[in-house]
Amino acid sequence: MNPVQLAADEGMIWSFGSMGFILACALLVIWPTIAVWRAKSQMSRESDYKSIAEKAVLTQQDMERELVEVRLQLNDMSDRVKSVERVLKDVE
């Protein structure tokens, strides 16, 4: 083979080899970075879901307290209506 051809082949080998090495190094840096980003994103979503769940529990507890209060008021009104009905029967 002629020396010019050997030099060209050797240059191509070095070019492709260095591009492959740079690509491999880039993948070794980018892949873990993307994995960390995904993990942080997932943790953020889980934190948001936890916050929403806590708010839902607090709201449910408030609604339960209000429901108990409404039941008490309803029982009181029922007793009052019964009392008024008795008075009306006595008046008749």
Stockholm file with secondary structure:
# STOCKHOLM 1.0

chainA/1-92         MNPVQLAADEGMIWSFGSMGFILACALLVIWPTIAVWRAKSQMSRESDYKSIAEKAVLTQQDMERELVEVRLQLNDMSDRVKSVERVLKDVE
#=GR chainA/1-92 SS CCHHHHHHHHHHHHHHHHHHHHHHHHHHHHHHHHHHHHHHHHHHHHHHHHHHHHHHHHHHHHHHHHHHHHHHHHHHHHHHHHHHHHHHHHHC
#=GC SS_cons        CCHHHHHHHHHHHHHHHHHHHHHHHHHHHHHHHHHHHHHHHHHHHHHHHHHHHHHHHHHHHHHHHHHHHHHHHHHHHHHHHHHHHHHHHHHC
//
